[in-house]
Amino acid sequence: MRVFLAVSARPHRLEALGQAVRRARDAIGATFPVAAERIRASEWISSNGGVHVLTWTNEPGWEPATGPDGITVVAGHHPGEPGREPATWQPGCFALLRAGEHGITASTSIAPADPVYHAETPDLFVVGNRALLVRLAAHGEVRYDVAALQSVARQGYFLSEETPYAGVRALPPASELAAGERLTVTTEPLPVGRGRTGAAQVAERMLEAVRPLAGGRDRVRVTLTGGRDSRLIAALLHGAGIPFRAFTSGFDDHPDVVVAREVAAALGVEHDVTTPVLTQGNELSVVHPADRVHHVLRACEGMLSAYENITADAPYSDVPRLGGHNGEILRGGYLSGMEEATPEAIRRRTETLFLAHRGLFTDTANDHAEELSWSSDALHVPDHLYVRFRVGRWHAAARAAMLRQGTPVQPFLDNRVVRAALGMDPGVRRSERLVHRLIRTFAPPLAELPLEGRPWRFRTEGRFARWRNKAARHISAPRPKPWNWRTEPGQELAEELRETIVACSRLGEIVRLDKVPALFDGGRLVKPALVWHLYTVAGLLGADLTAPGTASRGRVTVPTKRPLMAS
């Protein structure tokens, strides 16, 4: 993981710059979610003293590139040295920072899974890739933007460029920030797909994205499930001739494990399954919800709900890791989860995204959401919403946790892959013909293996759908939905969640706390994800993220039901 912070002083404000740098040095322990003994730091100062760049990393051997023109920092995955062309035309998925005598520039990818945050004061411009660090360097103390947190409480992630921290914003996708005498942001419009062909170009771009992995000394690791997207990654590596090993988490009867085992067998690759450990009483041992929230807040800075499973901290590894994250980009973004793609359905989906559960939220919170909401029924809108917010905010927060263990290679987020995919008609991609064709191209045996859950969409919609679905039924029969302890945590843990939420008075600025008890039904959560979103925001508003960690609450047990979903 690479953390960077750049501070540029306005004219005659060098004293303020020095204060900001000292605050950043003091804050790194609270803002870099890695054990302190694994962190290395370096600094660069312009010859005129007006620009100061600090970097920290747990990656062995990595140093930022410095030269006579200044310093260049790449955070994320770039297969080579960054060129001078715009970042969005270069391979990889990364954030790019450059600083020199005349100021700072920072860029995001088309799919900005590696974020850039910025703040401005009367004395300084502050740019970095950890939002809390930017806030502390710029202002010296934490102040939450409670109104902005309505989005996290509602959906579990941000649907804007806001952050939990007042005065700190994220850079949009395909954008470049320049901070010299003033701060400017230039954003390249995302492609609007109209072409009905282009699968061959997407295939070539995906092959280009993984070719640098060929001939590596470490065998690639692939997280394999029963779905479409991780299967496509396995097929891609097979087609590129890159050896890999597959890994799946879950119990033997979990659909992901069952299907992943068939995929691995068809390709003749090694497949390891990690099984959650049950107690002798057949109960599941899980981290206490309060500790779970603490871990998520530390790694994801209050930008992701603790309903999500994030990667734990561990020593950094150079072994390339791939998975199916964000494969929806090849399936029409948010269109991939919609039952129909009519203008009316798109308008409803967009409204639900921004204004879900509006009866639970205060007028202030709903007014804020209305100001942020997109109003359109155009077919490309779910595509752009997905790239901007699901990738740029949800996945960017989750990826921060992944980066502690190593830098994942994500072909679905590669600039060139995303550009080629978004150039295709989103309705065509939603049909899943593109993904199926790519799998058939890279690894024909995988195209007709069973899928977890529903069958291929093009076999269930449109002309001849009944015939296609009948022919495919034996390979796409749905399996039982696995039980998830976060949905039914039991009476004791459910009470812990409820009490924490209703006791948070600041949460009452955006949530009608009197309506929270209706979200609980004994030990079952009526709206599980929403409850965890609220619990996370309550935990954030009640926490001091700059203070030493609190004592662990330990592990707790939850009675299980089968089939189970790994936690």
C-alpha positions in Angstrom: 0.0 0.0 0.0 1.3 3.5 -0.9 0.0 6.6 0.9 0.9 10.0 -0.4 0.3 13.5 0.7 1.3 16.7 -1.1 1.1 20.2 0.4 1.5 23.4 -1.6 1.6 26.8 0.1 0.0 29.9 -1.3 2.5 32.8 -1.7 4.2 33.8 1.6 2.5 31.0 3.5 5.5 28.7 4.1 5.0 28.7 7.9 1.6 27.2 7.4 3.1 24.5 5.1 5.5 23.5 7.8 2.7 23.1 10.3 0.7 21.0 7.9 3.7 18.7 7.3 4.2 18.2 11.0 0.5 17.4 11.5 0.7 14.8 8.7 3.8 13.2 10.3 2.0 13.0 13.6 -1.2 11.6 12.0 0.2 8.8 9.9 -0.2 6.2 12.6 -3.9 6.8 12.8 -4.4 7.1 9.0 -2.3 4.4 7.5 -4.1 1.1 8.5 -0.9 -1.0 8.7 1.2 -2.0 11.7 3.7 0.8 12.4 6.8 -1.4 12.2 6.0 -2.3 8.5 5.8 1.4 7.4 8.6 3.2 5.6 8.5 7.0 5.0 10.2 9.4 2.6 9.9 13.1 1.8 10.6 15.5 -1.1 10.7 19.3 -0.9 10.9 21.6 -3.9 13.9 23.9 -4.1 11.8 26.9 -3.4 10.2 25.3 -0.4 6.7 25.8 -1.6 5.8 22.2 -2.2 6.3 19.3 0.2 5.4 15.6 -0.7 5.3 12.9 1.9 5.0 9.2 1.1 4.6 6.1 3.2 4.5 2.4 2.2 4.6 -1.2 3.5 5.8 -2.4 0.1 9.4 -3.8 0.3 11.7 -1.9 -2.0 9.3 0.7 -3.3 10.4 4.3 -3.5 8.7 7.2 -5.4 10.4 8.3 -8.6 12.4 11.6 -8.2 14.3 13.6 -10.8 15.2 17.1 -11.8 11.6 17.8 -12.7 10.2 16.8 -9.3 8.6 13.7 -7.9 6.1 11.1 -9.3 4.0 8.8 -7.2 1.8 6.0 -8.5 -0.7 4.4 -6.1 -2.4 1.3 -7.4 -1.5 -0.9 -10.4 0.5 0.4 -13.3 2.4 -2.2 -15.3 5.3 0.1 -16.2 6.5 3.7 -15.8 3.8 6.3 -16.2 4.0 8.2 -19.5 3.3 11.8 -20.2 0.0 11.2 -21.8 -3.2 11.6 -19.8 -3.5 8.9 -17.0 -6.8 7.6 -18.4 -5.1 6.5 -21.7 -2.4 4.5 -19.9 -2.7 0.9 -18.9 -3.6 -0.1 -15.3 -5.8 1.3 -12.6 -4.1 3.9 -10.4 -3.9 7.4 -9.0 -1.0 9.5 -10.2 0.6 12.4 -8.3 3.3 14.7 -9.7 4.9 17.6 -7.9 7.5 20.1 -9.0 8.6 23.7 -8.4 5.4 25.1 -9.8 2.8 23.0 -7.9 1.0 19.7 -7.8 -1.0 17.7 -10.3 -3.0 14.5 -9.5 -5.0 12.3 -11.7 -7.6 9.5 -11.4 -8.4 6.5 -13.7 -11.6 6.2 -15.7 -12.7 3.8 -13.0 -11.2 5.5 -10.0 -10.6 2.6 -7.6 -7.5 4.4 -6.4 -8.8 7.7 -5.1 -7.4 11.2 -4.8 -8.7 13.5 -2.0 -8.2 17.3 -1.7 -8.7 20.2 0.6 -8.1 23.9 0.4 -7.5 26.5 3.2 -6.6 30.2 3.0 -3.0 29.1 3.2 -2.7 25.7 1.6 -3.7 23.2 -1.0 -3.5 19.6 0.4 -3.8 16.5 -1.9 -3.5 12.9 -0.8 -5.0 9.4 -1.1 -6.2 9.0 2.5 -9.1 11.4 3.3 -8.5 11.5 7.0 -4.8 12.4 6.5 -5.8 15.2 4.2 -8.3 16.5 6.8 -5.7 16.4 9.6 -2.9 17.9 7.6 -5.2 20.8 6.4 -7.1 21.5 9.6 -5.4 19.7 12.5 -8.6 18.2 13.9 -11.4 15.9 12.8 -14.8 17.4 12.0 -17.4 15.2 10.4 -19.8 16.2 7.7 -22.9 14.6 9.2 -25.2 15.7 6.3 -22.9 14.0 3.8 -23.0 10.7 5.8 -26.7 10.3 4.9 -25.5 8.4 1.8 -23.4 5.9 3.8 -26.3 5.4 6.2 -28.7 4.9 3.3 -26.6 2.8 0.8 -23.4 1.9 2.6 -21.2 4.2 0.5 -21.0 7.7 -1.0 -23.0 8.7 -4.0 -21.1 12.0 -4.5 -17.5 13.3 -4.1 -18.2 14.0 -0.5 -16.3 12.3 2.3 -17.0 11.9 6.0 -14.7 14.8 6.7 -15.7 18.5 6.4 -13.9 20.3 3.6 -12.4 17.1 2.0 -13.6 15.9 -1.4 -12.8 13.1 -3.7 -11.6 13.7 -7.3 -14.1 12.4 -9.9 -13.2 9.7 -12.4 -11.0 10.6 -15.3 -10.0 13.9 -13.7 -6.9 15.9 -13.2 -6.3 18.3 -10.3 -3.8 21.1 -10.6 -2.7 23.1 -7.6 -0.4 26.1 -8.3 -1.6 29.6 -7.7 -5.1 28.2 -7.5 -6.8 24.8 -7.6 -8.5 23.6 -10.7 -10.1 20.2 -11.6 -10.5 19.1 -15.2 -12.7 16.1 -15.9 -12.9 14.0 -19.1 -16.4 12.9 -20.0 -17.0 9.2 -19.7 -17.6 7.3 -22.9 -21.3 6.9 -23.9 -21.7 3.4 -25.5 -23.5 3.2 -28.8 -21.6 0.5 -30.8 -23.1 -3.0 -30.9 -19.8 -4.5 -31.7 -16.4 -4.3 -30.0 -16.0 -7.7 -28.2 -12.7 -8.3 -30.1 -11.3 -5.0 -28.9 -12.4 -5.7 -25.3 -10.8 -9.2 -25.5 -7.5 -7.7 -26.8 -7.4 -5.0 -24.1 -8.0 -7.7 -21.4 -5.2 -9.8 -22.7 -2.9 -6.7 -22.7 -3.9 -6.1 -19.1 -2.6 -9.5 -17.9 0.3 -10.1 -20.3 2.8 -8.4 -17.9 2.0 -11.3 -15.5 3.5 -13.9 -17.9 6.8 -15.3 -16.8 6.6 -14.1 -13.3 8.4 -16.0 -10.5 5.2 -16.3 -8.4 2.1 -18.2 -9.5 -0.9 -15.9 -9.8 -3.7 -16.2 -7.2 -7.3 -16.1 -8.4 -10.3 -15.8 -6.1 -12.9 -18.0 -7.8 -16.6 -18.1 -7.1 -19.6 -19.6 -8.9 -20.4 -16.4 -10.8 -19.6 -15.0 -14.2 -16.9 -12.5 -13.5 -14.3 -14.5 -11.6 -14.9 -17.3 -14.2 -14.0 -14.8 -16.9 -10.8 -13.9 -15.1 -9.9 -17.6 -14.9 -10.7 -18.0 -18.6 -8.6 -14.9 -19.4 -5.5 -16.2 -17.6 -6.0 -19.6 -19.3 -6.3 -18.0 -22.7 -3.1 -15.9 -22.0 -1.2 -19.0 -21.0 -0.6 -17.7 -17.4 -0.5 -20.4 -14.7 -2.6 -19.7 -11.7 -4.0 -21.2 -8.6 -7.6 -20.8 -7.5 -9.0 -20.0 -4.0 -12.5 -20.1 -2.7 -13.9 -19.4 0.8 -17.0 -21.2 2.1 -18.4 -24.5 3.2 -18.4 -27.5 0.9 -22.1 -27.2 0.1 -21.9 -23.4 -0.6 -22.8 -22.7 -4.3 -19.5 -20.8 -4.8 -17.5 -23.7 -3.7 -19.5 -26.3 -5.7 -19.3 -24.3 -9.0 -15.7 -23.0 -8.5 -14.5 -26.6 -8.0 -16.0 -27.5 -11.4 -14.4 -24.5 -13.1 -11.0 -25.3 -11.6 -11.3 -29.0 -12.7 -12.2 -28.0 -16.2 -9.1 -26.0 -16.5 -6.9 -28.4 -14.6 -5.7 -25.9 -12.0 -5.1 -26.3 -8.3 -8.0 -25.2 -6.2 -7.9 -24.5 -2.5 -11.0 -24.0 -0.3 -10.9 -22.1 3.0 -13.7 -23.4 5.3 -14.9 -21.2 8.2 -14.4 -22.9 11.6 -17.4 -24.0 13.6 -17.4 -24.6 17.3 -18.2 -28.0 18.8 -21.7 -26.8 19.2 -22.0 -26.1 15.4 -21.9 -22.4 16.0 -20.0 -19.9 13.8 -17.3 -17.8 15.5 -17.2 -14.2 14.3 -15.6 -11.0 15.3 -17.7 -8.9 17.7 -19.7 -6.3 15.6 -18.0 -3.4 17.5 -14.6 -4.7 16.5 -15.8 -5.3 13.0 -16.8 -1.7 12.7 -13.5 -0.5 14.2 -11.6 -2.5 11.6 -13.7 -1.2 8.7 -13.5 2.4 9.9 -9.7 2.2 10.2 -9.2 0.7 6.8 -12.0 2.4 4.9 -12.2 5.7 6.7 -15.9 5.7 7.2 -16.7 5.3 3.5 -17.9 1.7 3.6 -20.4 -0.1 5.7 -19.3 -2.9 8.1 -21.9 -5.1 6.4 -19.1 -5.7 3.8 -16.3 -8.2 4.3 -13.0 -6.5 3.9 -9.4 -7.8 3.6 -7.6 -8.1 6.9 -4.2 -6.5 7.6 -1.2 -8.9 6.8 2.4 -8.6 5.6 2.7 -7.4 2.0 3.1 -10.0 -0.7 4.2 -9.4 -4.3 2.2 -12.4 -5.5 -0.3 -11.1 -8.2 -3.9 -11.5 -7.1 -7.0 -11.3 -9.3 -10.7 -11.7 -8.8 -14.0 -10.8 -10.3 -14.5 -7.5 -8.6 -16.4 -5.0 -10.7 -17.1 -7.3 -13.7 -20.4 -5.5 -13.9 -18.6 -2.9 -16.1 -18.8 -5.5 -18.9 -22.4 -6.1 -18.1 -23.8 -2.6 -18.2 -23.0 -1.3 -14.7 -26.1 -1.0 -12.6 -28.1 -2.3 -15.6 -26.7 -5.7 -14.8 -28.9 -5.9 -11.7 -32.1 -4.6 -13.2 -34.9 -6.8 -14.4 -35.7 -4.5 -17.3 -33.9 -1.6 -19.0 -36.9 0.6 -19.9 -36.6 4.4 -19.4 -39.1 4.0 -16.5 -37.1 1.3 -14.9 -33.9 3.4 -15.2 -35.6 6.4 -13.6 -36.9 4.2 -10.7 -33.5 2.6 -10.2 -31.7 6.0 -10.1 -34.2 7.4 -7.7 -33.9 4.4 -5.4 -30.2 4.6 -5.5 -30.1 8.1 -4.1 -33.3 8.2 -2.0 -33.8 4.6 -0.7 -35.6 4.3 2.7 -36.6 8.0 2.6 -39.2 7.4 5.3 -36.4 6.5 7.7 -34.4 9.7 7.1 -35.0 13.2 8.2 -36.1 16.0 5.9 -32.6 17.4 6.0 -31.1 14.1 4.9 -33.7 13.7 2.1 -33.2 17.3 0.9 -29.5 16.6 0.7 -30.0 13.4 -1.2 -32.3 15.2 -3.6 -29.6 17.8 -4.4 -27.2 15.0 -5.3 -29.5 12.8 -7.2 -29.3 12.3 -11.0 -32.5 12.7 -13.0 -32.3 10.8 -16.3 -33.8 7.8 -18.0 -30.9 7.4 -20.6 -29.5 4.0 -21.0 -25.9 5.0 -20.3 -26.8 6.6 -16.9 -26.6 3.3 -14.8 -23.2 2.7 -16.5 -21.8 6.0 -15.5 -23.3 5.8 -12.0 -21.7 2.5 -11.5 -18.2 3.7 -12.6 -18.4 6.9 -10.6 -19.9 5.6 -7.4 -19.9 1.8 -7.1 -16.3 1.7 -8.3 -15.1 5.2 -7.4 -16.5 5.2 -3.9 -17.6 1.7 -2.8 -14.8 -0.3 -4.4 -12.2 2.4 -3.7 -12.9 2.1 0.0 -12.8 -1.7 -0.1 -9.7 -1.7 -2.2 -7.9 0.3 0.4 -8.1 -2.7 2.7 -6.9 -5.1 -0.1 -3.8 -2.9 -0.8 -2.4 -3.7 2.6 -1.7 -7.3 1.6 -0.6 -6.6 -2.0 -1.6 -4.8 -5.1 -4.4 -6.6 -7.0 -4.4 -6.7 -10.7 -7.9 -5.9 -11.9 -8.4 -6.2 -15.7 -12.0 -5.1 -15.3 -10.8 -1.7 -14.0 -7.9 -1.2 -16.5 -8.2 2.1 -18.2 -8.1 0.6 -21.7 -10.5 -2.2 -20.9 -13.0 0.2 -19.4 -12.7 2.6 -22.3 -13.3 -0.2 -24.8 -16.2 -1.6 -22.8 -18.0 1.7 -22.2 -17.8 2.3 -26.0 -20.2 -0.6 -26.5 -23.9 -0.2 -26.2 -24.8 -0.8 -22.5 -27.9 -2.8 -23.4 -25.8 -5.2 -25.4 -23.5 -5.6 -22.4 -26.4 -6.1 -20.1 -27.5 -9.1 -22.1 -24.3 -10.8 -21.0 -23.5 -11.9 -24.5 -20.1 -10.0 -24.3 -19.0 -11.9 -21.1 -20.2 -15.2 -22.5 -18.4 -14.6 -25.8 -15.2 -13.7 -23.9 -15.3 -16.8 -21.8 -15.9 -18.9 -24.9 -13.0 -17.2 -26.7 -10.4 -17.6 -23.8 -11.5 -21.0 -22.4 -14.3 -22.8 -24.4 -14.9 -25.5 -21.8 -16.1 -22.9 -19.2 -18.8 -21.4 -21.4 -21.4 -24.0 -20.6 -20.5 -25.0 -17.1 -23.1 -24.4 -14.4 -23.5 -20.8 -13.1 -24.4 -20.0 -9.5 -27.8 -18.5 -9.3 -29.7 -17.3 -12.5 -28.8 -18.4 -16.0 -27.2 -16.2 -18.7 -29.5 -13.3 -19.3 -29.5 -13.6 -23.1 -31.0 -17.1 -22.6 -34.0 -15.8 -20.6 -34.8 -12.5 -22.4 -35.8 -11.6 -25.9 -37.0 -13.8 -28.8 -36.6 -17.6 -28.4 -35.9 -17.1 -24.7 -38.1 -19.9 -23.7 -36.3 -22.3 -26.0 -32.8 -21.1 -24.9 -33.7 -21.3 -21.2 -35.1 -24.8 -21.6 -32.0 -25.9 -23.4 -29.8 -24.3 -20.7 -31.8 -25.4 -17.6 -29.6 -28.3 -16.7 -26.6 -26.0 -16.4 -28.2 -23.0 -14.6 -30.6 -24.5 -12.0 -30.6 -22.1 -8.9 -29.3 -23.4 -5.6 -30.5 -22.6 -2.1 -29.7 -19.1 -1.0 -27.0 -19.5 1.7 -27.5 -18.2 5.2 -25.6 -15.2 6.3 -25.0 -14.5 10.0 -25.1 -10.7 9.4 -28.8 -11.2 8.5 -29.7 -13.2 11.5 -27.1 -12.5 14.2 -29.2 -13.7 17.1 -30.9 -11.8 19.9 -27.9 -10.7 21.8 -26.0 -9.2 18.8 -29.1 -7.7 17.3 -29.7 -5.9 20.6 -26.1 -4.6 20.5 -26.7 -3.2 17.0 -30.1 -1.6 17.9 -28.8 0.0 21.2 -25.8 1.5 19.5 -27.8 3.0 16.7 -30.6 4.6 18.8 -28.0 5.9 21.4 -26.2 8.0 18.8 -27.7 11.5 19.0 -25.7 12.9 16.1 -27.1 10.2 13.9 -30.5 11.7 14.7 -29.6 14.6 12.5 -30.1 12.5 9.5 -32.1 9.4 10.7 -35.4 9.2 12.5 -34.2 7.2 15.4 -37.8 6.4 16.6 -38.2 4.3 13.4 -35.1 2.2 14.0 -36.7 -0.5 16.3 -38.9 -1.5 13.3 -35.8 -2.8 11.5 -35.5 -5.6 14.1 -37.4 -8.8 14.6 -35.9 -10.5 17.6 -32.6 -11.9 16.4 -33.4 -11.3 12.8 -32.7 -8.0 10.9 -35.7 -6.9 8.8 -33.4 -4.9 6.5 -29.9 -6.3 7.3 -27.7 -4.2 5.1 -29.4 -1.0 6.2 -29.0 -1.9 9.9 -25.3 -2.4 9.4 -25.0 0.9 7.5 -26.6 2.7 10.4 -24.5 0.8 12.9 -21.3 1.8 11.0 -22.2 5.5 10.8 -23.1 5.5 14.5 -19.7 3.9 15.3 -18.0 6.6 13.2 -19.8 9.5 14.9 -19.0 8.0 18.3 -15.3 7.3 17.6 -12.1 9.2 17.7 -10.1 7.9 14.8 -7.0 9.6 15.9 -6.9 7.9 19.3 -5.2 4.6 20.1 -7.3 1.5 19.4 -9.8 0.5 22.0 -9.7 -2.9 23.7 -11.1 -5.7 21.6 -14.5 -7.1 22.4 -13.2 -10.5 21.3 -15.1 -13.1 19.2 -18.7 -14.2 19.7 -20.6 -17.2 18.4 -23.7 -17.3 16.3 -26.0 -20.4 15.8 -25.7 -21.6 12.2 -28.1 -22.6 9.5 -27.2 -24.5 6.3 -26.1 -23.8 3.6 -23.8 -21.2 5.0 -22.1 -18.1 3.5 -18.5 -17.5 4.6 -18.0 -14.5 6.8 
